[in-house]
Amino acid sequence: MNLDRAVLAFAGVVVLIGLTLGYYVSPYWLLLPAFAGLNLLQASFTGFCPAAMIFKMFGVKEGCAFK
């Protein structure tokens, strides 16, 4: 798995967890998937993604989007 796929998989997990917690626990948890979506949007324009930096520190090999 390269860095791009790891970031997308992590974002998907965050969205699903946020939706699940928003449904069962509190609607305030819906802010979590909103934050993940905003982060993906800004990363698409700037190329800066904190999750990509963390995955890179763990040794995930680079993809073509985040270098």
Stockholm file with secondary structure:
# STOCKHOLM 1.0

chainA/1-67         MNLDRAVLAFAGVVVLIGLTLGYYVSPYWLLLPAFAGLNLLQASFTGFCPAAMIFKMFGVKEGCAFK
#=GR chainA/1-67 SS CCHHHHHHHHHHHHHHHHHHHHHHTCGGGGHHHHHHHHHHHHHHHHCCCHHHHHHHHTTCCCCSSCC
#=GC SS_cons        CCHHHHHHHHHHHHHHHHHHHHHHTCGGGGHHHHHHHHHHHHHHHHCCCHHHHHHHHTTCCCCSSCC
//
